[in-house]
Amino acid sequence: VLVVVGGDTNGSSEQALMASVFPAVQNLLLAATALGLGSVLTTLATYRADDVRRIVGFPPHVMPLAVVPIGHPERVLGPPRRAPLAEKVSREHFGVAWTTA
Ligand SMILES: Cc1cc2nc3c(=O)[nH]c(=O)nc-3n(C[C@H](O)[C@H](O)[C@H](O)COP(=O)(O)O)c2cc1C
């Protein structure tokens, strides 16, 4: 299944559109994982917005934001690889490493 995610610009400003939509996309990814399905977030479709609009019939006020393929994985999936939080999180100022001590 390919889930094509659109953001309705009538319901949200363009600046807030992604923040309104991507939490739902994350819930979709989590739900797929909980069901044992594989899924992946892709946003490349935003670069081909006109093609996506034509294929799925989005009107001009609906912006293509993501395509999420979901399917039965060929093998049992392990936990996703993640960089340590300390490499990604700053404390007070960007670039000041977060430490728990
Ligand atoms: C905002 C965002 C956009 C992404 N867009 C694409 C994409 O267009 N194509 C793609 O192959 N992966 C894309 N990725 C990467 C995949 O979603 C995923 O993070 C990557 O395949 C690693 O999988 P894992 O997190 O399950 O380890 C994107 C990730 C994020 C966070």
The ligand as an SDF file (V2000), in Angstrom:
LIG
                    3D

 31 33  0  0  0  0  0  0  0  0999 V2000
   11.4750   13.8650    6.9380 C   0  0  0  0  0  0  0  0  0  0  0  0
   12.0600   12.6190    6.3120 C   0  0  0  0  0  0  0  0  0  0  0  0
   11.9730   12.4460    4.9430 C   0  0  0  0  0  0  0  0  0  0  0  0
   12.4870   11.3000    4.3440 C   0  0  0  0  0  0  0  0  0  0  0  0
   12.3650   11.1490    3.0060 N   0  0  0  0  0  0  0  0  0  0  0  0
   12.8600   10.0500    2.4340 C   0  0  0  0  0  0  0  0  0  0  0  0
   12.7280    9.8510    1.0420 C   0  0  0  0  0  0  0  0  0  0  0  0
   12.1620   10.6790    0.3480 O   0  0  0  0  0  0  0  0  0  0  0  0
   13.2430    8.7120    0.5000 N   0  0  0  0  0  0  0  0  0  0  0  0
   13.8690    7.7630    1.2810 C   0  0  0  0  0  0  0  0  0  0  0  0
   14.3250    6.7580    0.7380 O   0  0  0  0  0  0  0  0  0  0  0  0
   14.0010    7.9390    2.6030 N   0  0  0  0  0  0  0  0  0  0  0  0
   13.5130    9.0530    3.1880 C   0  0  0  0  0  0  0  0  0  0  0  0
   13.6720    9.2180    4.5300 N   0  0  0  0  0  0  0  0  0  0  0  0
   14.4100    8.1990    5.3070 C   0  0  0  0  0  0  0  0  0  0  0  0
   13.5010    7.1060    5.7920 C   0  0  0  0  0  0  0  0  0  0  0  0
   12.2870    7.6060    6.2820 O   0  0  0  0  0  0  0  0  0  0  0  0
   14.1170    6.3270    6.9540 C   0  0  0  0  0  0  0  0  0  0  0  0
   14.4210    7.2140    7.9810 O   0  0  0  0  0  0  0  0  0  0  0  0
   15.3460    5.5650    6.5460 C   0  0  0  0  0  0  0  0  0  0  0  0
   15.0220    4.6780    5.5260 O   0  0  0  0  0  0  0  0  0  0  0  0
   15.9230    4.8070    7.7640 C   0  0  0  0  0  0  0  0  0  0  0  0
   14.9820    3.8770    8.2250 O   0  0  0  0  0  0  0  0  0  0  0  0
   14.8670    3.5680    9.8080 P   0  0  0  0  0  0  0  0  0  0  0  0
   14.5830    4.8870   10.4670 O   0  0  0  0  0  0  0  0  0  0  0  0
   13.7050    2.6240    9.9220 O   0  0  0  0  0  0  0  0  0  0  0  0
   16.1760    2.9820   10.1990 O   0  0  0  0  0  0  0  0  0  0  0  0
   13.1200   10.3330    5.1460 C   0  0  0  0  0  0  0  0  0  0  0  0
   13.2170   10.5100    6.5280 C   0  0  0  0  0  0  0  0  0  0  0  0
   12.6960   11.6300    7.1030 C   0  0  0  0  0  0  0  0  0  0  0  0
   12.8060   11.8030    8.6120 C   0  0  0  0  0  0  0  0  0  0  0  0
  1  2  1  0
  2  3  1  0
  2 30  2  0
  3  4  2  0
  4  5  1  0
  4 28  1  0
  5  6  2  0
  6  7  1  0
  6 13  1  0
  7  8  2  0
  7  9  1  0
  9 10  1  0
 10 11  2  0
 10 12  1  0
 12 13  2  0
 13 14  1  0
 14 15  1  0
 14 28  1  0
 15 16  1  0
 16 17  1  0
 16 18  1  0
 18 19  1  0
 18 20  1  0
 20 21  1  0
 20 22  1  0
 22 23  1  0
 23 24  1  0
 24 25  2  0
 24 26  1  0
 24 27  1  0
 28 29  2  0
 29 30  1  0
 30 31  1  0
M  END
$$$$
